[in-house]
Amino acid sequence: MIRYMGTRKTPDGGVLYVFIINGQQKEIRESALKQYPGCYDALPASAKAQIAANRAWLSKL
């Protein structure tokens, strides 16, 4: 079971996505979402839109 709980800022300005996965809290960086199957699908539309915007910005560099 995967449940999205929210986001948290790191001291260096990064964003961690907080999930409850099988009863344990996990804080996952955007780049590591692929390592946790189902986490990306559990994100709300607003978080997915922010990730898409970040990826679009990075592709322009």
C-alpha positions in Angstrom: 0.0 0.0 0.0 1.3 3.4 -1.0 -0.1 6.6 0.3 1.2 10.1 -0.6 1.5 12.3 2.5 3.0 15.5 1.1 6.3 17.2 0.4 9.2 18.5 2.5 12.0 20.9 1.7 15.6 20.0 2.4 18.0 22.5 3.8 19.7 22.9 0.4 16.4 23.8 -1.3 15.5 20.3 -2.7 12.1 18.7 -2.5 11.4 15.3 -0.9 8.1 13.5 -1.5 6.8 11.8 1.6 5.0 8.5 1.3 3.8 5.8 3.6 4.9 2.5 1.9 3.7 -0.7 3.6 3.4 1.2 6.9 6.8 2.8 6.8 7.5 6.5 6.1 9.8 7.1 3.1 11.1 10.4 1.9 11.9 10.1 -1.8 13.7 12.6 -4.1 12.2 13.3 -7.5 15.0 11.6 -9.3 14.4 8.4 -7.3 10.7 8.0 -7.9 11.4 5.4 -10.6 13.0 3.1 -7.9 9.7 2.9 -6.0 7.0 1.4 -8.3 3.6 3.0 -7.8 4.9 6.1 -6.1 4.6 8.3 -9.1 1.1 7.1 -9.7 0.1 7.9 -6.1 1.1 11.6 -6.6 -1.7 14.2 -7.0 -2.0 16.0 -10.3 -0.4 19.2 -9.0 2.8 17.3 -8.0 2.9 15.6 -11.3 2.6 18.9 -13.1 5.5 20.3 -11.0 7.7 17.4 -11.9 6.8 17.8 -15.6 7.7 21.5 -15.4 11.0 20.6 -13.7 11.8 18.1 -16.4 10.9 20.6 -19.2 13.2 23.2 -17.6 16.0 20.7 -17.4 15.6 19.7 -21.0 16.2 23.3 -22.1 19.6 23.5 -20.5 
